[in-house]
Amino acid sequence: MKAVHVQFDSARGLLLGTFDDGLTIKSADQYELAERMFAAGAPHGHVGMPDWREGDIAPASGHKIAFQVRLNQLGRTA
């Protein structure tokens, strides 16, 4: 199983999804990021995200929820 981490790049306004093998997927849209990361092998329930305590790199709560919901939807239809 691939280790995956999503964080926010506030300087560029992008969400960054990084796999343990170094592959990084960038998108300003949480739904697009979920779709592209799912296609690259990101499993629902195994994507780490920083929370508000980690500052500016933490995605907004709404983005986190939307990303996880979309990843879950994709996992159920696969």
Summary of the structure (lengths in Angstrom):
residues: 78
radius of gyration: 11.4
end to end distance: 16.3
largest distance: 34.7
contacts: 227
relative contact order: 0.23
helix: 42%
strand: 23%
